[in-house]
Amino acid sequence: MSAHAILSPSSAKRWINCPPSARINAEAPQKDTVYTREGTLAHAICELKARKHFLTGVGPKRFQAAMDKFRADELWQDEMEGHTDTYLEALKDIAAQYSEAPHVALEVKVDFSEYVPEGFGTADCLMIGPVEGVKGDVLHVIDFKYGKGVEVEAEDNPQMMLYALGALMDYSPIYDIDEVRMTIVQPRIKREPESWSLKALSLVNWANCVVEPAAKLAIHGGGEFQEGEWCRFCAIRGSCRARAEANLRAAELDFRLPPELSDVEVGEALTLGQRLKQWLSDLEEYALNACLDGREIDGWKAVAGRSVRAWTDPDAAFAAARAAGIPEEMLYERKPVTLAGLEKVMGKKPFAEALSGFVTAPPGKPTLVKSSDRRAAITNQPTAGEDFGGNDD
């Protein structure tokens, strides 16, 4: 088993924080899902569009032939056109930030094995060059995420930082890299790309102080199991003893004295509740699969869920309904397509050009999120200006 499969950049957050989980996950069966295949197709389209714009070798005919092949793929979705255009526009915007045309590399292999045994990865896009106001050159790493289930943050993202580390090591002999920038384009979740930056020296310090020690433990299965947000995609997230013990200890949190919780205690309880809710969900998934595999989970069993009726042949059924005297107009509903649905069909740019004047975005319903969320906080309490600046009349 190769080391790079164990210490992959995509799972870096987990093996850095929970080193012994690396080998367990590397030995677990890898699942190829429709979502991963969709992501692969979308990435291929992104690369094609980026190559046509920034590099040579992709003329109009070759581009059109490749796009026709992509559109014929069974996994093609019309929305891929708009989402991959969003990626290309992000690349153009980033390139425009450079003082001169930057060096652009696409789907480039980066090597960081000096810090991680046999460590390497593939970066979607790298740009390097001078930027006004920065002493040396700026290395920019851009990553496209097609998933819409989990929002990926750019700040302190170990996967992106490892890509940047590898690129820094590869290109430092040629460029005087002073600053590293990282951008994630996730158009199915975020309307705008999200970026984060740090000094090249800080990135190297992180590699020395954090990555290298964790990698040495992880590659040999050493270190301690640690529960945290990185458990989400772990192969043993439902049966991990360290995670169970951490959650059970947290559940014993004792709120004493006053009959009502303080606001501080409410915040602590909410954070605890989210952890327990996610752990319980993973525990239920594990138990269900165990029961379906024929194993016994004490006090639990798998049963058939609620059945939902469905037509075996809708056309034949409607023909029979018409024969029974049901009018045609009663068999179908006519309703307008949703705003989001029409945007998917048209593509973001054509939609904005033709219909932006008919779109409004009223404030959303108040939602409770963690304080780390980037959205501005709202309150029903009047501000000082509203209290005292009121009405001048």
C-alpha positions in Angstrom: 0.0 0.0 0.0 1.5 3.3 -1.0 2.0 6.1 1.5 0.5 8.8 -0.7 -2.9 6.9 -0.6 -2.6 7.1 3.2 -1.7 10.7 3.6 -3.7 12.4 0.9 -4.2 16.2 0.8 -8.0 15.8 0.7 -7.9 14.0 4.1 -5.2 16.1 5.6 -7.4 17.8 8.2 -8.2 14.3 9.6 -4.8 12.8 9.7 -3.2 15.9 11.0 -5.6 16.0 14.0 -6.2 12.3 14.3 -3.0 10.5 13.0 -4.0 6.9 13.6 -7.1 7.3 11.5 -5.0 7.6 8.3 -4.2 3.9 7.9 -7.7 2.8 8.9 -9.3 4.9 6.2 -6.6 3.9 3.6 -7.5 0.3 4.2 -11.3 0.9 4.0 -13.1 0.2 0.7 -13.2 3.3 -1.5 -16.6 4.2 -2.7 -17.1 5.6 -6.2 -20.4 7.4 -6.2 -22.4 9.3 -8.8 -21.4 12.5 -7.0 -17.7 11.8 -7.3 -18.2 11.0 -11.0 -20.2 14.2 -11.5 -17.3 16.1 -9.9 -14.8 14.4 -12.2 -16.8 15.4 -15.2 -17.2 19.0 -14.0 -13.5 19.3 -13.3 -12.7 18.1 -16.9 -15.0 20.8 -18.3 -13.3 23.4 -16.1 -9.8 22.3 -17.3 -10.9 22.4 -21.0 -12.3 26.0 -20.7 -9.3 27.2 -18.7 -6.9 25.7 -21.3 -8.7 27.3 -24.2 -8.5 30.7 -22.5 -5.0 30.7 -20.9 -2.9 28.2 -22.8 -2.4 27.0 -26.4 -3.5 23.8 -28.2 -7.3 24.1 -27.8 -8.7 25.8 -30.8 -12.5 26.3 -31.6 -12.9 23.0 -33.3 -11.1 20.9 -30.7 -13.0 22.8 -27.9 -16.4 22.2 -29.6 -15.7 18.5 -30.1 -14.7 18.1 -26.5 -17.7 19.9 -25.2 -20.0 17.8 -27.5 -18.5 14.7 -25.9 -19.0 16.1 -22.4 -22.7 16.9 -23.2 -23.2 13.4 -24.4 -22.0 12.0 -21.1 -24.8 10.4 -19.0 -23.8 12.5 -16.0 -24.0 15.8 -17.9 -26.2 18.4 -16.3 -27.2 21.7 -18.0 -26.1 23.6 -14.9 -22.5 22.4 -15.4 -22.3 24.9 -18.2 -22.9 27.8 -15.9 -20.9 26.5 -12.9 -17.8 25.8 -15.0 -18.2 29.3 -16.6 -18.2 30.7 -13.0 -14.8 28.9 -12.4 -13.4 30.4 -15.6 -14.6 33.9 -14.7 -12.9 33.5 -11.3 -9.6 32.6 -13.0 -9.9 35.6 -15.2 -10.5 37.9 -12.2 -7.5 36.4 -10.4 -5.2 36.8 -13.4 -6.3 40.4 -13.7 -4.9 41.1 -10.2 -1.3 40.5 -11.4 0.8 43.4 -12.7 1.7 41.4 -15.8 0.4 38.2 -17.3 1.1 35.5 -14.7 2.4 32.0 -15.2 -0.6 29.7 -15.4 -0.5 25.9 -14.8 -3.5 23.6 -14.9 -4.0 20.2 -13.3 -0.4 20.4 -12.1 1.1 17.7 -9.8 2.7 19.2 -6.7 5.2 17.4 -4.5 5.5 18.0 -0.7 7.2 14.7 0.1 9.9 16.6 2.0 7.3 16.9 4.8 4.8 14.1 4.1 6.1 10.6 3.1 5.5 10.3 -0.7 3.2 13.3 -0.4 1.8 14.8 -3.6 -1.4 16.1 -5.0 -2.9 17.7 -8.1 -3.8 21.4 -8.0 -6.6 22.6 -10.3 -4.8 25.8 -11.2 -1.7 27.7 -10.1 -0.8 31.3 -11.0 2.5 33.0 -10.2 3.7 36.5 -10.8 4.1 40.0 -9.5 1.2 41.8 -7.8 1.3 45.5 -7.1 2.0 46.2 -3.4 3.6 42.9 -2.7 7.4 42.7 -2.3 8.0 39.5 -4.2 5.9 37.3 -6.4 2.5 35.9 -5.4 1.6 32.2 -5.7 -2.2 31.7 -6.1 -3.7 28.2 -5.8 -7.3 27.8 -7.1 -9.5 24.8 -6.4 -12.9 24.0 -7.9 -15.4 22.2 -5.8 -18.5 20.9 -7.5 -20.1 19.4 -4.4 -23.1 21.1 -2.8 -23.4 19.0 0.4 -20.6 20.5 2.5 -19.3 24.1 2.3 -15.5 24.2 2.1 -13.7 27.1 3.7 -10.5 28.6 2.2 -9.1 29.8 5.5 -6.7 27.4 7.2 -7.6 24.7 4.7 -5.0 21.9 5.0 -5.6 20.5 1.6 -5.1 23.9 -0.1 -2.1 24.6 2.1 -0.4 21.3 1.1 -1.0 22.1 -2.6 0.5 25.6 -2.0 3.4 24.0 -0.1 4.2 21.7 -3.0 3.9 24.5 -5.5 6.1 26.7 -3.3 8.8 24.0 -3.2 8.6 23.4 -7.0 8.6 27.0 -8.1 10.8 28.7 -5.5 14.0 28.2 -7.6 12.4 30.2 -10.4 10.2 32.8 -8.6 10.8 34.9 -5.5 7.5 34.0 -3.8 6.6 36.2 -0.9 2.9 35.6 -0.5 0.6 32.6 -1.0 -3.1 33.0 -1.8 -5.7 30.3 -2.0 -9.1 30.5 -3.5 -12.0 28.0 -3.5 -14.7 28.2 -6.2 -17.8 26.3 -5.0 -20.6 27.7 -7.2 -23.3 25.3 -6.1 -23.0 26.6 -2.6 -21.3 30.0 -2.7 -22.2 32.8 -5.2 -18.7 34.2 -4.9 -15.3 32.5 -4.7 -13.6 32.6 -1.2 -10.0 33.5 -0.8 -7.4 33.4 2.0 -3.7 34.4 2.0 -0.6 34.1 4.2 3.1 34.7 3.9 5.2 32.0 2.3 7.4 31.8 5.4 4.3 31.2 7.5 3.3 28.3 5.2 6.8 26.7 5.7 6.6 27.2 9.5 3.2 25.4 9.5 4.7 22.5 7.5 7.6 22.2 9.9 5.7 22.5 13.1 2.3 20.9 12.3 2.4 18.8 9.1 5.8 17.0 9.4 5.3 15.7 13.0 1.7 14.6 12.3 2.7 12.8 9.1 5.5 10.9 10.9 2.9 9.6 13.3 0.2 8.9 10.8 2.3 7.0 8.3 3.1 4.5 11.1 -0.3 4.4 12.6 0.9 6.2 15.7 -0.6 9.0 17.8 -3.9 9.3 19.6 -7.4 9.2 18.2 -9.1 12.6 18.5 -12.7 13.5 18.0 -13.6 16.6 16.0 -15.2 18.0 12.9 -12.8 16.0 10.8 -14.7 12.8 11.7 -17.4 13.6 9.1 -16.0 11.4 6.3 -14.0 8.9 8.5 -14.6 5.3 7.7 -15.2 4.4 11.4 -17.1 7.6 12.3 -20.1 5.5 13.6 -18.1 3.0 15.6 -15.0 5.0 16.8 -14.5 4.5 20.5 -12.6 7.7 21.0 -15.5 9.6 19.4 -18.1 7.8 21.5 -16.2 8.5 24.7 -15.7 12.2 23.8 -19.4 12.6 23.1 -20.6 10.7 26.1 -18.3 12.8 28.3 -19.6 15.9 26.8 -23.2 14.7 27.4 -22.5 14.6 31.1 -22.0 18.4 31.2 -23.8 19.5 34.4 -25.7 22.8 34.4 -26.1 23.7 38.1 -27.6 26.3 40.3 -30.1 28.7 38.7 -33.3 27.1 37.3 -32.7 28.7 33.9 -29.6 28.5 31.8 -27.5 31.6 31.2 -27.0 32.8 27.7 -23.4 31.4 27.9 -24.7 28.0 28.9 -27.3 28.1 26.1 -24.4 28.6 23.6 -22.4 25.7 25.1 -25.5 23.5 25.0 -26.2 24.3 21.3 -22.6 23.5 20.4 -22.8 20.2 22.3 -26.2 19.3 20.8 -24.9 19.7 17.3 -22.0 17.3 18.0 -24.2 14.8 19.6 -26.8 15.0 16.8 -24.1 14.3 14.1 -22.6 11.5 16.2 -26.1 9.9 16.7 -26.7 10.1 13.0 -23.4 8.3 12.2 -24.1 5.8 14.9 -27.6 5.0 13.5 -26.1 4.6 10.0 -23.5 2.2 11.3 -26.1 0.1 13.2 -28.5 0.0 10.2 -25.7 -1.3 8.0 -24.7 -3.8 10.6 -28.2 -5.1 10.9 -28.5 -5.4 7.1 -25.2 -7.3 7.1 -26.8 -9.9 9.4 -25.1 -8.8 12.6 -27.1 -8.2 15.8 -27.2 -4.8 17.5 -28.7 -5.3 20.9 -32.2 -3.9 21.2 -32.4 -2.8 17.5 -33.3 -4.2 14.1 -33.8 -3.1 10.5 -37.3 -3.0 9.0 -38.8 -1.8 5.8 -39.6 1.9 5.8 -42.8 3.6 4.7 -43.7 2.7 1.1 -44.5 5.5 -1.4 -46.8 4.7 -4.3 -45.6 5.3 -7.8 -46.8 4.8 -11.4 -45.4 1.7 -13.2 -46.3 3.3 -16.5 -47.5 7.0 -16.3 -48.5 7.2 -20.0 -50.6 4.0 -19.8 -52.1 5.1 -16.5 -53.2 8.5 -17.9 -54.6 6.9 -21.1 -56.7 4.6 -18.8 -57.8 7.7 -16.8 -58.9 9.5 -20.0 -60.8 6.3 -21.1 -62.5 6.4 -17.7 -63.8 9.9 -18.5 -61.2 12.1 -16.7 -60.7 15.3 -18.7 -57.2 15.9 -20.1 -56.8 19.3 -18.2 -57.3 17.5 -14.9 -54.3 15.2 -15.5 -51.6 17.9 -15.6 -50.6 20.9 -13.6 -49.2 24.0 -15.2 -46.9 26.1 -13.0 -44.1 28.5 -13.7 -40.5 27.2 -13.4 -38.6 28.5 -10.3 -36.1 31.4 -10.6 -33.3 29.0 -9.8 -34.6 26.4 -12.3 -34.7 29.0 -15.1 -31.2 30.2 -14.2 -29.9 26.7 -14.5 -31.5 26.3 -17.9 -30.2 29.6 -19.3 -26.9 29.8 -17.5 -25.9 32.5 -14.9 -24.6 35.1 -17.4 -27.5 35.0 -19.9 -30.0 34.9 -17.1 -28.4 38.0 -15.5 -28.3 39.9 -18.8 -31.9 39.2 -19.7 -33.7 39.0 -16.4 -31.8 40.7 -13.6 -34.2 43.7 -13.7 -37.0 41.3 -12.7 -35.2 39.8 -9.7 -35.3 40.9 -6.1 -33.6 39.3 -3.1 -35.5 40.2 0.1 -33.8 39.5 3.5 -33.9 35.8 4.4 -35.6 34.4 7.4 -33.4 34.7 10.5 -31.3 31.6 11.0 -29.1 30.6 13.9 -25.5 29.8 12.9 -22.1 29.6 14.6 -20.3 32.8 15.3 -17.6 31.9 12.9 -20.1 32.2 10.0 -19.0 35.1 7.6 -22.5 36.6 7.3 -23.3 39.8 9.3 -25.2 39.4 12.5 -28.7 40.8 12.7 -30.8 41.9 15.7 -34.3 43.3 16.4 -32.8 45.8 18.8 -32.6 49.4 17.5 -29.1 50.8 16.9 -27.9 54.0 18.7 -28.4 55.9 15.5 -32.0 54.7 15.3 -32.6 55.5 19.0 -31.1 59.1 18.9 -30.8 60.0 15.2 -34.4 59.1 14.6 -36.5 61.4 12.4 -35.3 64.9 11.7 -38.8 66.2 11.0 
